Each structure stands twice: as structure tokens, then as C-alpha cells.
Amino acid sequence: MNVTFSIDEQVIAEARRIAASRGTSLDQLVRDYLHDLTRTDDAEAVLARLDALWAEETHRSKCSWTREEVHRRP
């Protein structure tokens, strides 16, 4: 089915860049997102998604933290 959306050009450009970096198309990225959005999530699916997010370098800290720094209160 073909569907038309109205989306900001900058959003589309960034989404295309992300798709290219993942070796896929913008169409496939949207299909995958909508599929994930509409399926019933079970615990294994949630854990798999969290594992995938953790594996992406962009989600990691640039430095190491000590236990004291992590738990420091203002």
C-alpha cells in the first residue's frame, strides 16, 4: 500500500542518513518501525531492542565513570 506523509525536509534528510548508515532504505526503516510499533511486545523483544540500542556506539559514554561519580548527589 502506498501512503503519503508530510514530513519536514530536515527530518527526511536525517532519516535517510541514518538509513544509509544502517545499510537500508528509508522505506525499509519506516516499514520496520511501523511493524515494531504495531506488534505486541513481550519481554524478549524488549530485551533484544535494549541490547541493540546498547550496541550502538552513539549511546555510550565517552569516558569511564567511577561508582562515586555515578551516585554523586548535588
mmCIF file of the N, C-alpha and C atoms, coordinates in Angstrom:
data_MODEL
# 
_entry.id   MODEL 
# 
loop_
_atom_site.group_PDB 
_atom_site.id 
_atom_site.type_symbol 
_atom_site.label_atom_id 
_atom_site.label_alt_id 
_atom_site.label_comp_id 
_atom_site.label_asym_id 
_atom_site.label_entity_id 
_atom_site.label_seq_id 
_atom_site.pdbx_PDB_ins_code 
_atom_site.Cartn_x 
_atom_site.Cartn_y 
_atom_site.Cartn_z 
_atom_site.occupancy 
_atom_site.B_iso_or_equiv 
_atom_site.pdbx_formal_charge 
_atom_site.auth_seq_id 
_atom_site.auth_comp_id 
_atom_site.auth_asym_id 
_atom_site.auth_atom_id 
_atom_site.pdbx_PDB_model_num 
ATOM 1   N N  . MET A 1 1  ? 0.839  -1.170  0.000  1.00 0.00 ? 1  MET A N  1 
ATOM 2   C CA . MET A 1 1  ? 0.000  0.000   0.000  1.00 0.00 ? 1  MET A CA 1 
ATOM 3   C C  . MET A 1 1  ? 0.893  1.246   0.000  1.00 0.00 ? 1  MET A C  1 
ATOM 4   N N  . ASN A 1 2  ? 0.565  2.200   -0.807 1.00 0.00 ? 2  ASN A N  1 
ATOM 5   C CA . ASN A 1 2  ? 1.290  3.470   -0.815 1.00 0.00 ? 2  ASN A CA 1 
ATOM 6   C C  . ASN A 1 2  ? 0.585  4.461   0.084  1.00 0.00 ? 2  ASN A C  1 
ATOM 7   N N  . VAL A 1 3  ? 1.369  5.147   0.906  1.00 0.00 ? 3  VAL A N  1 
ATOM 8   C CA . VAL A 1 3  ? 0.843  6.141   1.835  1.00 0.00 ? 3  VAL A CA 1 
ATOM 9   C C  . VAL A 1 3  ? 1.676  7.402   1.678  1.00 0.00 ? 3  VAL A C  1 
ATOM 10  N N  . THR A 1 4  ? 1.043  8.555   1.725  1.00 0.00 ? 4  THR A N  1 
ATOM 11  C CA . THR A 1 4  ? 1.746  9.826   1.595  1.00 0.00 ? 4  THR A CA 1 
ATOM 12  C C  . THR A 1 4  ? 1.767  10.529  2.943  1.00 0.00 ? 4  THR A C  1 
ATOM 13  N N  . PHE A 1 5  ? 2.948  10.997  3.326  1.00 0.00 ? 5  PHE A N  1 
ATOM 14  C CA . PHE A 1 5  ? 3.120  11.738  4.568  1.00 0.00 ? 5  PHE A CA 1 
ATOM 15  C C  . PHE A 1 5  ? 3.684  13.113  4.259  1.00 0.00 ? 5  PHE A C  1 
ATOM 16  N N  . SER A 1 6  ? 3.418  14.054  5.113  1.00 0.00 ? 6  SER A N  1 
ATOM 17  C CA . SER A 1 6  ? 4.006  15.384  5.030  1.00 0.00 ? 6  SER A CA 1 
ATOM 18  C C  . SER A 1 6  ? 5.001  15.496  6.180  1.00 0.00 ? 6  SER A C  1 
ATOM 19  N N  . ILE A 1 7  ? 6.303  15.493  5.836  1.00 0.00 ? 7  ILE A N  1 
ATOM 20  C CA . ILE A 1 7  ? 7.355  15.477  6.850  1.00 0.00 ? 7  ILE A CA 1 
ATOM 21  C C  . ILE A 1 7  ? 8.385  16.529  6.494  1.00 0.00 ? 7  ILE A C  1 
ATOM 22  N N  . ASP A 1 8  ? 8.889  17.208  7.494  1.00 0.00 ? 8  ASP A N  1 
ATOM 23  C CA . ASP A 1 8  ? 9.897  18.245  7.317  1.00 0.00 ? 8  ASP A CA 1 
ATOM 24  C C  . ASP A 1 8  ? 11.110 17.704  6.555  1.00 0.00 ? 8  ASP A C  1 
ATOM 25  N N  . GLU A 1 9  ? 11.644 18.508  5.633  1.00 0.00 ? 9  GLU A N  1 
ATOM 26  C CA . GLU A 1 9  ? 12.771 18.075  4.800  1.00 0.00 ? 9  GLU A CA 1 
ATOM 27  C C  . GLU A 1 9  ? 14.005 17.708  5.617  1.00 0.00 ? 9  GLU A C  1 
ATOM 28  N N  . GLN A 1 10 ? 14.248 18.439  6.697  1.00 0.00 ? 10 GLN A N  1 
ATOM 29  C CA . GLN A 1 10 ? 15.415 18.142  7.538  1.00 0.00 ? 10 GLN A CA 1 
ATOM 30  C C  . GLN A 1 10 ? 15.262 16.785  8.225  1.00 0.00 ? 10 GLN A C  1 
ATOM 31  N N  . VAL A 1 11 ? 14.058 16.467  8.614  1.00 0.00 ? 11 VAL A N  1 
ATOM 32  C CA . VAL A 1 11 ? 13.798 15.171  9.251  1.00 0.00 ? 11 VAL A CA 1 
ATOM 33  C C  . VAL A 1 11 ? 14.040 14.053  8.239  1.00 0.00 ? 11 VAL A C  1 
ATOM 34  N N  . ILE A 1 12 ? 13.547 14.241  7.033  1.00 0.00 ? 12 ILE A N  1 
ATOM 35  C CA . ILE A 1 12 ? 13.746 13.242  5.980  1.00 0.00 ? 12 ILE A CA 1 
ATOM 36  C C  . ILE A 1 12 ? 15.236 13.075  5.676  1.00 0.00 ? 12 ILE A C  1 
ATOM 37  N N  . ALA A 1 13 ? 15.962 14.181  5.576  1.00 0.00 ? 13 ALA A N  1 
ATOM 38  C CA . ALA A 1 13 ? 17.399 14.113  5.276  1.00 0.00 ? 13 ALA A CA 1 
ATOM 39  C C  . ALA A 1 13 ? 18.143 13.340  6.358  1.00 0.00 ? 13 ALA A C  1 
ATOM 40  N N  . GLU A 1 14 ? 17.810 13.617  7.616  1.00 0.00 ? 14 GLU A N  1 
ATOM 41  C CA . GLU A 1 14 ? 18.471 12.906  8.721  1.00 0.00 ? 14 GLU A CA 1 
ATOM 42  C C  . GLU A 1 14 ? 18.080 11.435  8.735  1.00 0.00 ? 14 GLU A C  1 
ATOM 43  N N  . ALA A 1 15 ? 16.810 11.148  8.477  1.00 0.00 ? 15 ALA A N  1 
ATOM 44  C CA . ALA A 1 15 ? 16.352 9.753   8.436  1.00 0.00 ? 15 ALA A CA 1 
ATOM 45  C C  . ALA A 1 15 ? 17.038 8.993   7.302  1.00 0.00 ? 15 ALA A C  1 
ATOM 46  N N  . ARG A 1 16 ? 17.225 9.640   6.152  1.00 0.00 ? 16 ARG A N  1 
ATOM 47  C CA . ARG A 1 16 ? 17.941 8.995   5.035  1.00 0.00 ? 16 ARG A CA 1 
ATOM 48  C C  . ARG A 1 16 ? 19.393 8.705   5.414  1.00 0.00 ? 16 ARG A C  1 
ATOM 49  N N  . ARG A 1 17 ? 20.016 9.647   6.138  1.00 0.00 ? 17 ARG A N  1 
ATOM 50  C CA . ARG A 1 17 ? 21.402 9.445   6.576  1.00 0.00 ? 17 ARG A CA 1 
ATOM 51  C C  . ARG A 1 17 ? 21.484 8.252   7.526  1.00 0.00 ? 17 ARG A C  1 
ATOM 52  N N  . ILE A 1 18 ? 20.545 8.163   8.446  1.00 0.00 ? 18 ILE A N  1 
ATOM 53  C CA . ILE A 1 18 ? 20.517 7.051   9.398  1.00 0.00 ? 18 ILE A CA 1 
ATOM 54  C C  . ILE A 1 18 ? 20.294 5.735   8.657  1.00 0.00 ? 18 ILE A C  1 
ATOM 55  N N  . ALA A 1 19 ? 19.352 5.732   7.728  1.00 0.00 ? 19 ALA A N  1 
ATOM 56  C CA . ALA A 1 19 ? 19.079 4.515   6.946  1.00 0.00 ? 19 ALA A CA 1 
ATOM 57  C C  . ALA A 1 19 ? 20.330 4.073   6.192  1.00 0.00 ? 19 ALA A C  1 
ATOM 58  N N  . ALA A 1 20 ? 21.010 5.027   5.550  1.00 0.00 ? 20 ALA A N  1 
ATOM 59  C CA . ALA A 1 20 ? 22.226 4.693   4.794  1.00 0.00 ? 20 ALA A CA 1 
ATOM 60  C C  . ALA A 1 20 ? 23.307 4.129   5.720  1.00 0.00 ? 20 ALA A C  1 
ATOM 61  N N  . SER A 1 21 ? 23.436 4.709   6.911  1.00 0.00 ? 21 SER A N  1 
ATOM 62  C CA . SER A 1 21 ? 24.457 4.218   7.842  1.00 0.00 ? 21 SER A CA 1 
ATOM 63  C C  . SER A 1 21 ? 24.147 2.806   8.329  1.00 0.00 ? 21 SER A C  1 
ATOM 64  N N  . ARG A 1 22 ? 22.863 2.425   8.279  1.00 0.00 ? 22 ARG A N  1 
ATOM 65  C CA . ARG A 1 22 ? 22.446 1.080   8.674  1.00 0.00 ? 22 ARG A CA 1 
ATOM 66  C C  . ARG A 1 22 ? 22.357 0.135   7.493  1.00 0.00 ? 22 ARG A C  1 
ATOM 67  N N  . GLY A 1 23 ? 22.685 0.639   6.308  1.00 0.00 ? 23 GLY A N  1 
ATOM 68  C CA . GLY A 1 23 ? 22.679 -0.213  5.123  1.00 0.00 ? 23 GLY A CA 1 
ATOM 69  C C  . GLY A 1 23 ? 21.282 -0.582  4.659  1.00 0.00 ? 23 GLY A C  1 
ATOM 70  N N  . THR A 1 24 ? 20.334 0.326   4.827  1.00 0.00 ? 24 THR A N  1 
ATOM 71  C CA . THR A 1 24 ? 18.963 0.055   4.422  1.00 0.00 ? 24 THR A CA 1 
ATOM 72  C C  . THR A 1 24 ? 18.383 1.298   3.764  1.00 0.00 ? 24 THR A C  1 
ATOM 73  N N  . SER A 1 25 ? 17.138 1.214   3.344  1.00 0.00 ? 25 SER A N  1 
ATOM 74  C CA . SER A 1 25 ? 16.469 2.353   2.717  1.00 0.00 ? 25 SER A CA 1 
ATOM 75  C C  . SER A 1 25 ? 15.555 3.039   3.722  1.00 0.00 ? 25 SER A C  1 
ATOM 76  N N  . LEU A 1 26 ? 15.168 4.259   3.401  1.00 0.00 ? 26 LEU A N  1 
ATOM 77  C CA . LEU A 1 26 ? 14.216 4.969   4.238  1.00 0.00 ? 26 LEU A CA 1 
ATOM 78  C C  . LEU A 1 26 ? 12.887 4.221   4.276  1.00 0.00 ? 26 LEU A C  1 
ATOM 79  N N  . ASP A 1 27 ? 12.458 3.687   3.132  1.00 0.00 ? 27 ASP A N  1 
ATOM 80  C CA . ASP A 1 27 ? 11.216 2.902   3.090  1.00 0.00 ? 27 ASP A CA 1 
ATOM 81  C C  . ASP A 1 27 ? 11.277 1.728   4.064  1.00 0.00 ? 27 ASP A C  1 
ATOM 82  N N  . GLN A 1 28 ? 12.382 0.992   4.048  1.00 0.00 ? 28 GLN A N  1 
ATOM 83  C CA . GLN A 1 28 ? 12.509 -0.162  4.928  1.00 0.00 ? 28 GLN A CA 1 
ATOM 84  C C  . GLN A 1 28 ? 12.564 0.261   6.386  1.00 0.00 ? 28 GLN A C  1 
ATOM 85  N N  . LEU A 1 29 ? 13.237 1.369   6.659  1.00 0.00 ? 29 LEU A N  1 
ATOM 86  C CA . LEU A 1 29 ? 13.312 1.887   8.016  1.00 0.00 ? 29 LEU A CA 1 
ATOM 87  C C  . LEU A 1 29 ? 11.910 2.200   8.543  1.00 0.00 ? 29 LEU A C  1 
ATOM 88  N N  . VAL A 1 30 ? 11.079 2.839   7.724  1.00 0.00 ? 30 VAL A N  1 
ATOM 89  C CA . VAL A 1 30 ? 9.703  3.164   8.122  1.00 0.00 ? 30 VAL A CA 1 
ATOM 90  C C  . VAL A 1 30 ? 8.885  1.893   8.286  1.00 0.00 ? 30 VAL A C  1 
ATOM 91  N N  . ARG A 1 31 ? 9.018  0.950   7.339  1.00 0.00 ? 31 ARG A N  1 
ATOM 92  C CA . ARG A 1 31 ? 8.277  -0.314  7.452  1.00 0.00 ? 31 ARG A CA 1 
ATOM 93  C C  . ARG A 1 31 ? 8.642  -1.039  8.739  1.00 0.00 ? 31 ARG A C  1 
ATOM 94  N N  . ASP A 1 32 ? 9.939  -1.118  9.019  1.00 0.00 ? 32 ASP A N  1 
ATOM 95  C CA . ASP A 1 32 ? 10.392 -1.794  10.238 1.00 0.00 ? 32 ASP A CA 1 
ATOM 96  C C  . ASP A 1 32 ? 9.849  -1.103  11.486 1.00 0.00 ? 32 ASP A C  1 
ATOM 97  N N  . TYR A 1 33 ? 9.893  0.231   11.487 1.00 0.00 ? 33 TYR A N  1 
ATOM 98  C CA . TYR A 1 33 ? 9.401  0.972   12.643 1.00 0.00 ? 33 TYR A CA 1 
ATOM 99  C C  . TYR A 1 33 ? 7.910  0.715   12.858 1.00 0.00 ? 33 TYR A C  1 
ATOM 100 N N  . LEU A 1 34 ? 7.127  0.797   11.793 1.00 0.00 ? 34 LEU A N  1 
ATOM 101 C CA . LEU A 1 34 ? 5.688  0.579   11.929 1.00 0.00 ? 34 LEU A CA 1 
ATOM 102 C C  . LEU A 1 34 ? 5.375  -0.856  12.337 1.00 0.00 ? 34 LEU A C  1 
ATOM 103 N N  . HIS A 1 35 ? 6.147  -1.788  11.834 1.00 0.00 ? 35 HIS A N  1 
ATOM 104 C CA . HIS A 1 35 ? 5.957  -3.189  12.234 1.00 0.00 ? 35 HIS A CA 1 
ATOM 105 C C  . HIS A 1 35 ? 6.244  -3.344  13.724 1.00 0.00 ? 35 HIS A C  1 
ATOM 106 N N  . ASP A 1 36 ? 7.363  -2.792  14.173 1.00 0.00 ? 36 ASP A N  1 
ATOM 107 C CA . ASP A 1 36 ? 7.710  -2.871  15.593 1.00 0.00 ? 36 ASP A CA 1 
ATOM 108 C C  . ASP A 1 36 ? 6.672  -2.165  16.461 1.00 0.00 ? 36 ASP A C  1 
ATOM 109 N N  . LEU A 1 37 ? 6.160  -1.052  15.977 1.00 0.00 ? 37 LEU A N  1 
ATOM 110 C CA . LEU A 1 37 ? 5.184  -0.272  16.721 1.00 0.00 ? 37 LEU A CA 1 
ATOM 111 C C  . LEU A 1 37 ? 3.875  -1.019  16.920 1.00 0.00 ? 37 LEU A C  1 
ATOM 112 N N  . THR A 1 38 ? 3.486  -1.797  15.936 1.00 0.00 ? 38 THR A N  1 
ATOM 113 C CA . THR A 1 38 ? 2.170  -2.441  15.974 1.00 0.00 ? 38 THR A CA 1 
ATOM 114 C C  . THR A 1 38 ? 2.179  -3.860  16.514 1.00 0.00 ? 38 THR A C  1 
ATOM 115 N N  . ARG A 1 39 ? 3.328  -4.439  16.722 1.00 0.00 ? 39 ARG A N  1 
ATOM 116 C CA . ARG A 1 39 ? 3.344  -5.795  17.271 1.00 0.00 ? 39 ARG A CA 1 
ATOM 117 C C  . ARG A 1 39 ? 3.283  -5.739  18.791 1.00 0.00 ? 39 ARG A C  1 
ATOM 118 N N  . THR A 1 40 ? 2.831  -6.812  19.365 1.00 0.00 ? 40 THR A N  1 
ATOM 119 C CA . THR A 1 40 ? 2.760  -6.917  20.816 1.00 0.00 ? 40 THR A CA 1 
ATOM 120 C C  . THR A 1 40 ? 4.152  -7.226  21.342 1.00 0.00 ? 40 THR A C  1 
ATOM 121 N N  . ASP A 1 41 ? 4.656  -6.346  22.182 1.00 0.00 ? 41 ASP A N  1 
ATOM 122 C CA . ASP A 1 41 ? 5.992  -6.544  22.739 1.00 0.00 ? 41 ASP A CA 1 
ATOM 123 C C  . ASP A 1 41 ? 5.947  -7.511  23.904 1.00 0.00 ? 41 ASP A C  1 
ATOM 124 N N  . ASP A 1 42 ? 6.833  -8.483  23.857 1.00 0.00 ? 42 ASP A N  1 
ATOM 125 C CA . ASP A 1 42 ? 6.991  -9.364  25.006 1.00 0.00 ? 42 ASP A CA 1 
ATOM 126 C C  . ASP A 1 42 ? 8.362  -9.071  25.623 1.00 0.00 ? 42 ASP A C  1 
ATOM 127 N N  . ALA A 1 43 ? 8.664  -9.673  26.714 1.00 0.00 ? 43 ALA A N  1 
ATOM 128 C CA . ALA A 1 43 ? 9.906  -9.379  27.433 1.00 0.00 ? 43 ALA A CA 1 
ATOM 129 C C  . ALA A 1 43 ? 11.139 -9.639  26.568 1.00 0.00 ? 43 ALA A C  1 
ATOM 130 N N  . GLU A 1 44 ? 11.138 -10.694 25.775 1.00 0.00 ? 44 GLU A N  1 
ATOM 131 C CA . GLU A 1 44 ? 12.294 -11.000 24.936 1.00 0.00 ? 44 GLU A CA 1 
ATOM 132 C C  . GLU A 1 44 ? 12.505 -9.937  23.876 1.00 0.00 ? 44 GLU A C  1 
ATOM 133 N N  . ALA A 1 45 ? 11.441 -9.433  23.280 1.00 0.00 ? 45 ALA A N  1 
ATOM 134 C CA . ALA A 1 45 ? 11.554 -8.392  22.261 1.00 0.00 ? 45 ALA A CA 1 
ATOM 135 C C  . ALA A 1 45 ? 12.092 -7.095  22.861 1.00 0.00 ? 45 ALA A C  1 
ATOM 136 N N  . VAL A 1 46 ? 11.619 -6.762  24.041 1.00 0.00 ? 46 VAL A N  1 
ATOM 137 C CA . VAL A 1 46 ? 12.102 -5.554  24.711 1.00 0.00 ? 46 VAL A CA 1 
ATOM 138 C C  . VAL A 1 46 ? 13.588 -5.687  25.028 1.00 0.00 ? 46 VAL A C  1 
ATOM 139 N N  . LEU A 1 47 ? 13.989 -6.819  25.550 1.00 0.00 ? 47 LEU A N  1 
ATOM 140 C CA . LEU A 1 47 ? 15.408 -7.037  25.852 1.00 0.00 ? 47 LEU A CA 1 
ATOM 141 C C  . LEU A 1 47 ? 16.268 -6.998  24.592 1.00 0.00 ? 47 LEU A C  1 
ATOM 142 N N  . ALA A 1 48 ? 15.779 -7.564  23.507 1.00 0.00 ? 48 ALA A N  1 
ATOM 143 C CA . ALA A 1 48 ? 16.529 -7.537  22.241 1.00 0.00 ? 48 ALA A CA 1 
ATOM 144 C C  . ALA A 1 48 ? 16.711 -6.104  21.758 1.00 0.00 ? 48 ALA A C  1 
ATOM 145 N N  . ARG A 1 49 ? 15.672 -5.298  21.871 1.00 0.00 ? 49 ARG A N  1 
ATOM 146 C CA . ARG A 1 49 ? 15.761 -3.889  21.449 1.00 0.00 ? 49 ARG A CA 1 
ATOM 147 C C  . ARG A 1 49 ? 16.727 -3.129  22.335 1.00 0.00 ? 49 ARG A C  1 
ATOM 148 N N  . LEU A 1 50 ? 16.689 -3.364  23.626 1.00 0.00 ? 50 LEU A N  1 
ATOM 149 C CA . LEU A 1 50 ? 17.635 -2.711  24.532 1.00 0.00 ? 50 LEU A CA 1 
ATOM 150 C C  . LEU A 1 50 ? 19.064 -3.127  24.233 1.00 0.00 ? 50 LEU A C  1 
ATOM 151 N N  . ASP A 1 51 ? 19.272 -4.410  23.942 1.00 0.00 ? 51 ASP A N  1 
ATOM 152 C CA . ASP A 1 51 ? 20.603 -4.885  23.567 1.00 0.00 ? 51 ASP A CA 1 
ATOM 153 C C  . ASP A 1 51 ? 21.091 -4.200  22.292 1.00 0.00 ? 51 ASP A C  1 
ATOM 154 N N  . ALA A 1 52 ? 20.204 -4.044  21.316 1.00 0.00 ? 52 ALA A N  1 
ATOM 155 C CA . ALA A 1 52 ? 20.567 -3.386  20.060 1.00 0.00 ? 52 ALA A CA 1 
ATOM 156 C C  . ALA A 1 52 ? 20.929 -1.921  20.305 1.00 0.00 ? 52 ALA A C  1 
ATOM 157 N N  . LEU A 1 53 ? 20.162 -1.239  21.140 1.00 0.00 ? 53 LEU A N  1 
ATOM 158 C CA . LEU A 1 53 ? 20.476 0.153   21.456 1.00 0.00 ? 53 LEU A CA 1 
ATOM 159 C C  . LEU A 1 53 ? 21.811 0.262   22.179 1.00 0.00 ? 53 LEU A C  1 
ATOM 160 N N  . TRP A 1 54 ? 22.071 -0.647  23.087 1.00 0.00 ? 54 TRP A N  1 
ATOM 161 C CA . TRP A 1 54 ? 23.322 -0.624  23.837 1.00 0.00 ? 54 TRP A CA 1 
ATOM 162 C C  . TRP A 1 54 ? 24.520 -0.849  22.906 1.00 0.00 ? 54 TRP A C  1 
ATOM 163 N N  . ALA A 1 55 ? 24.332 -1.651  21.872 1.00 0.00 ? 55 ALA A N  1 
ATOM 164 C CA . ALA A 1 55 ? 25.428 -1.961  20.951 1.00 0.00 ? 55 ALA A CA 1 
ATOM 165 C C  . ALA A 1 55 ? 25.810 -0.776  20.069 1.00 0.00 ? 55 ALA A C  1 
ATOM 166 N N  . GLU A 1 56 ? 24.906 0.180   19.909 1.00 0.00 ? 56 GLU A N  1 
ATOM 167 C CA . GLU A 1 56 ? 25.202 1.351   19.085 1.00 0.00 ? 56 GLU A CA 1 
ATOM 168 C C  . GLU A 1 56 ? 26.169 2.259   19.830 1.00 0.00 ? 56 GLU A C  1 
ATOM 169 N N  . GLU A 1 57 ? 27.249 2.620   19.172 1.00 0.00 ? 57 GLU A N  1 
ATOM 170 C CA . GLU A 1 57 ? 28.285 3.453   19.791 1.00 0.00 ? 57 GLU A CA 1 
ATOM 171 C C  . GLU A 1 57 ? 27.761 4.802   20.255 1.00 0.00 ? 57 GLU A C  1 
ATOM 172 N N  . THR A 1 58 ? 26.739 5.345   19.585 1.00 0.00 ? 58 THR A N  1 
ATOM 173 C CA . THR A 1 58 ? 26.246 6.678   19.912 1.00 0.00 ? 58 THR A CA 1 
ATOM 174 C C  . THR A 1 58 ? 25.587 6.742   21.275 1.00 0.00 ? 58 THR A C  1 
ATOM 175 N N  . HIS A 1 59 ? 25.282 5.601   21.877 1.00 0.00 ? 59 HIS A N  1 
ATOM 176 C CA . HIS A 1 59 ? 24.593 5.582   23.159 1.00 0.00 ? 59 HIS A CA 1 
ATOM 177 C C  . HIS A 1 59 ? 25.550 5.363   24.328 1.00 0.00 ? 59 HIS A C  1 
ATOM 178 N N  . ARG A 1 60 ? 26.821 5.304   24.030 1.00 0.00 ? 60 ARG A N  1 
ATOM 179 C CA . ARG A 1 60 ? 27.787 5.045   25.093 1.00 0.00 ? 60 ARG A CA 1 
ATOM 180 C C  . ARG A 1 60 ? 28.486 6.325   25.524 1.00 0.00 ? 60 ARG A C  1 
ATOM 181 N N  . SER A 1 61 ? 28.880 6.345   26.771 1.00 0.00 ? 61 SER A N  1 
ATOM 182 C CA . SER A 1 61 ? 29.600 7.487   27.311 1.00 0.00 ? 61 SER A CA 1 
ATOM 183 C C  . SER A 1 61 ? 31.006 7.536   26.719 1.00 0.00 ? 61 SER A C  1 
ATOM 184 N N  . LYS A 1 62 ? 31.549 8.731   26.587 1.00 0.00 ? 62 LYS A N  1 
ATOM 185 C CA . LYS A 1 62 ? 32.895 8.909   26.039 1.00 0.00 ? 62 LYS A CA 1 
ATOM 186 C C  . LYS A 1 62 ? 33.986 8.620   27.076 1.00 0.00 ? 62 LYS A C  1 
ATOM 187 N N  . CYS A 1 63 ? 33.597 8.536   28.338 1.00 0.00 ? 63 CYS A N  1 
ATOM 188 C CA . CYS A 1 63 ? 34.600 8.295   29.378 1.00 0.00 ? 63 CYS A CA 1 
ATOM 189 C C  . CYS A 1 63 ? 34.073 7.259   30.371 1.00 0.00 ? 63 CYS A C  1 
ATOM 190 N N  . SER A 1 64 ? 34.967 6.821   31.229 1.00 0.00 ? 64 SER A N  1 
ATOM 191 C CA . SER A 1 64 ? 34.582 5.874   32.278 1.00 0.00 ? 64 SER A CA 1 
ATOM 192 C C  . SER A 1 64 ? 34.117 6.653   33.503 1.00 0.00 ? 64 SER A C  1 
ATOM 193 N N  . TRP A 1 65 ? 33.176 6.091   34.216 1.00 0.00 ? 65 TRP A N  1 
ATOM 194 C CA . TRP A 1 65 ? 32.646 6.718   35.422 1.00 0.00 ? 65 TRP A CA 1 
ATOM 195 C C  . TRP A 1 65 ? 32.975 5.829   36.617 1.00 0.00 ? 65 TRP A C  1 
ATOM 196 N N  . THR A 1 66 ? 33.311 6.461   37.724 1.00 0.00 ? 66 THR A N  1 
ATOM 197 C CA . THR A 1 66 ? 33.519 5.701   38.952 1.00 0.00 ? 66 THR A CA 1 
ATOM 198 C C  . THR A 1 66 ? 32.175 5.542   39.653 1.00 0.00 ? 66 THR A C  1 
ATOM 199 N N  . ARG A 1 67 ? 32.106 4.613   40.570 1.00 0.00 ? 67 ARG A N  1 
ATOM 200 C CA . ARG A 1 67 ? 30.867 4.401   41.329 1.00 0.00 ? 67 ARG A CA 1 
ATOM 201 C C  . ARG A 1 67 ? 30.460 5.682   42.062 1.00 0.00 ? 67 ARG A C  1 
ATOM 202 N N  . GLU A 1 68 ? 31.440 6.382   42.619 1.00 0.00 ? 68 GLU A N  1 
ATOM 203 C CA . GLU A 1 68 ? 31.158 7.611   43.353 1.00 0.00 ? 68 GLU A CA 1 
ATOM 204 C C  . GLU A 1 68 ? 30.584 8.685   42.430 1.00 0.00 ? 68 GLU A C  1 
ATOM 205 N N  . GLU A 1 69 ? 31.109 8.793   41.208 1.00 0.00 ? 69 GLU A N  1 
ATOM 206 C CA . GLU A 1 69 ? 30.599 9.791   40.261 1.00 0.00 ? 69 GLU A CA 1 
ATOM 207 C C  . GLU A 1 69 ? 29.165 9.474   39.820 1.00 0.00 ? 69 GLU A C  1 
ATOM 208 N N  . VAL A 1 70 ? 28.885 8.207   39.618 1.00 0.00 ? 70 VAL A N  1 
ATOM 209 C CA . VAL A 1 70 ? 27.550 7.805   39.193 1.00 0.00 ? 70 VAL A CA 1 
ATOM 210 C C  . VAL A 1 70 ? 26.512 8.104   40.259 1.00 0.00 ? 70 VAL A C  1 
ATOM 211 N N  . HIS A 1 71 ? 26.892 7.915   41.514 1.00 0.00 ? 71 HIS A N  1 
ATOM 212 C CA . HIS A 1 71 ? 25.940 8.056   42.615 1.00 0.00 ? 71 HIS A CA 1 
ATOM 213 C C  . HIS A 1 71 ? 26.045 9.401   43.343 1.00 0.00 ? 71 HIS A C  1 
ATOM 214 N N  . ARG A 1 72 ? 26.841 10.315  42.806 1.00 0.00 ? 72 ARG A N  1 
ATOM 215 C CA . ARG A 1 72 ? 27.005 11.622  43.443 1.00 0.00 ? 72 ARG A CA 1 
ATOM 216 C C  . ARG A 1 72 ? 25.688 12.390  43.397 1.00 0.00 ? 72 ARG A C  1 
ATOM 217 N N  . ARG A 1 73 ? 25.330 12.994  44.516 1.00 0.00 ? 73 ARG A N  1 
ATOM 218 C CA . ARG A 1 73 ? 24.118 13.808  44.625 1.00 0.00 ? 73 ARG A CA 1 
ATOM 219 C C  . ARG A 1 73 ? 24.510 15.276  44.683 1.00 0.00 ? 73 ARG A C  1 
ATOM 220 N N  . PRO A 1 74 ? 23.726 16.143  44.039 1.00 0.00 ? 74 PRO A N  1 
ATOM 221 C CA . PRO A 1 74 ? 24.045 17.596  44.087 1.00 0.00 ? 74 PRO A CA 1 
ATOM 222 C C  . PRO A 1 74 ? 23.817 18.200  45.451 1.00 0.00 ? 74 PRO A C  1 
# 
